[in-house]
Amino acid sequence: MAEQESLEFGKADFVLLDQVTMEHFMENLKLRFEMGRIYTYIGEVVVSMNPYKQTQLYGKDVIEQYQGRELYERPPHLYAVADAAYKAMKRRAKDTCIVISGESGAGKTEASKYIMQYIAAITNPSQREEVERVKNVLLKSNCVLEAFGNAKTNRNDNSSRFGKYMDINFDFKGDPTGGHINNYLLEKSRILHQQPGERNFHSFYQLLLGTSDAQLASLHLCRDPAAYRFTSEGASNNLLASDQSNFKDVADAMKVIGFSLEEINSVYKILATILHLAIYERLFCWIVGRINTVIEVKNYDARLHGKNTVIAVLDIYGFEIFDSNSFEQFCINYCNEKLQQLFIELILRQEQEEYQREGIEWQHIEYFNNQIIVDLVEQPHKGIISILDEACLTGGQVTDAMFLESMNTKLGKHPHYTSRKLCATDKSMEFDRDFRIKHYAGNVTYSVEGFIDKNKDTLFQDFKRLMYNSTDPVLRDMWPEGEVSITEVTKRPLTAATLFKNSMVALVENLASKEPYYVRCIKPNDQKSPLLFDAERCRHQVEYLGLLENVRVRRAGFAYRQPYDRFLLRYKMTCEYTWPNHLMPTDQEATRALIDQHGFQDDVAYGHTKLFIRMPQILFCLEQERAQLIPIIVLLLQKAWRGALARRRCRYLRAIYTIMGHYKQHKVKTYLLELVHRFQGVRSMADYGKGVEWPDPPAVLAQFQENSKLLFRRWRARQIVKNIPPSDMGQIQAKVAAMEVLQGLRKDWGCQRNWGRDYLSSVAENPVMATQFARRVQALRDKVHFGSVLFSCHVRKINRFNKSRDRAILVTDQHLYKLEPRKQYKVMRTLPLSMVTGVSVTSCQDQLVVFHTKNHDDLVICFHKMQPEEDNRVGELVGVLVDHFKTTKRELQVRVSDCIQLSLRGRKRLVAVEMRHELAFPDFGKSRDGFVLYCPRR
């Protein structure tokens, strides 16, 4: 049973039908087809519906789902049967076979391809080169045999017109080592005649449409298939579009298999010859034989290589009922009767063996035994084939009507045979032409016309000798009997019917020696529609495939059986004694407890390893209860799993945080050790560690490093300050004050040089007037009693009348004086420092300074006549004033701007700076909204 499909898709196993009737069978078949479920089980038999469309049921991912799984563990599929056959072969060293049957267009050829692809995909995991070669040849042989043995019919665009039986040999490891192909009853009559709308074999069209113009001319052929009477109007359909590419595929496949270039050329020469002469079957048989010489197992020694096992794949024609049925249909339907008999017998044998193994009493099953129909055809001296052979061997002119009369005489009382003469009222048959056999699949009327000629199927011996003496080695190999001397007496060859009967007997004996698996193919309609389900057509196929009979045999006694462990695995949640795990000695006892709790003990039997259930309703009851419990179990599992995940995550997080903590400690320790290593000798360095590079801190110590840097700078500053003479401390304090207020807005402010402050008292700066200036300062000190001179320098100033003059400034601890140098530094203006509110400077190298006052009468100056001339004293003045103001606990605002706003006697003005090359000294000029200081560009 396919346990992974819900009942909305119907019963996945026909054995589980509520009632075994044709109506219930067809209802389930239709439902599954309409729901896209093209595969259904009958026990271990797969019923396959042709979907007439591409599906997502195949490929590597699907193969992995079925590999190694039991038949009932996954939804029904061809892969499940292929895997079951492979496991039986590999595990139990048993030869197995997969029998694929169904009428033309039901999908037999495609089914055999998928089975071959599955076996190729799951074998040779070690990728041995020789095994890969064998697998490739086996797969490519399908392509070649389809080209030469398949044709378009009114029912199928790629109908197999021959039966194929392929043995695949495996070594003890389960890898393919070779194979062998047998072909049965090629439809030779198609060479000369096809039904309207049908085509000849694909190979002719591939030859005509796929070869080059030069090769076609060398074969004396033309491109148009309609030019040959062997090709009907069916050749003009859309299949011709693919013949050209198929020709290349077939040629490539022949090369892969091992055909030499000469052999390939000979094949196409002979194929061209067939369009002029009646020898196709010989060519087809030679191709099959040539493939066999390549794939057959060579030099195999069981003592060295282990037991050689086989998986056989039989792709045989299905039952055929046409408007006109001839010798070919008679043979094909006889083949199906023979295989149907074997099919039922093998199923019964398997059932009996399983019951016996499990210790279950076997009950006799009534079923239709079609041995009577098989005997009608093949019984020695009395069967149809014997009567036909007798007619062919009789001397004189024997006609098909005479053969029919002989059958009427000998078989007239047989319950499954009739003719128009025996049933004169049945006007569906013609006198002297038709006879009817009541097959298991239905009544089939055959026309005897051509039976005698087709059964003889003889060629003159001299023609065979002619073919044998050909210079073409392929053509020569096709006629080995031509080697017989003309004087040698030969036996009469066996007739076609006898040869076919013998091959069927051998095939049945071969299949009976293997463990069989079955694929029953059904076509849903004749229109090749993926949506249409033709109930009458499907019912007919179900009847002649014997599927309902198969269900009855399987259902007789017990409908369902499964190993105890598998049964418990699926249904143990429905019993308190088995959930979540039982504590009983054996799985059998646990299964018995589960069955007893549900009250099903009267409808089951207990085998040695399996539970046998009589009624499918028991299974549906268990499935329904299981479906109700599954959501609860899922929630329980989800809860437990989420808890497990949460606990595992918690453990992971704890471990992570522990590791992180230790790692952080390691990083901190490493950082601190590196910090100590780098800075432990800074006291002895000349720059007290200024050039020492700080190590990169871990993130947790980023702020610690910033604080450490601040502390280090303070310590370093303290160390430097300790070594500074007291006389230089004032200068240091002034520079620090300047740096703090300028805040890096002025790049050059003279911090690198020594600040002289009182430059006008210096003979180097003021060699002529230094003495006079000293007298002026002393006079002011006597008068005002100031403490010290903070700053003095020559300047250029401008007033509110736009007049610029050379002046000097003197800044003491109490006043700012503007002096006239040419008049012994006469005081021109005295400005108490308490009136000064701020100082403005620019960000450039100019020496512009603006003193802002409380009474809005600002002083605008520019230092000049300095020694050296490029000296920068703006920062010095700012630092001295700011430091002094701090000492007196007053605030002095310092602004840095390239366009300074000021007031002269309350009137707002702007002063800016402009650089010029032609100037030697700075000077002020007038602008539209104030003043401009023109400075020489250095």
Order of alpha helices (4+ residues) and beta strands (2+ residues): alpha-beta-beta-alpha-alpha-beta-alpha-alpha-beta-beta-beta-beta-alpha-alpha-alpha-alpha-alpha-alpha-beta-alpha-alpha-alpha-alpha-beta-beta-beta-alpha-alpha-alpha-alpha-beta-alpha-alpha-beta-alpha-alpha-beta-beta-alpha-alpha-alpha-alpha-beta-beta-beta-beta-beta-beta-beta-alpha-beta-beta-beta-beta-beta
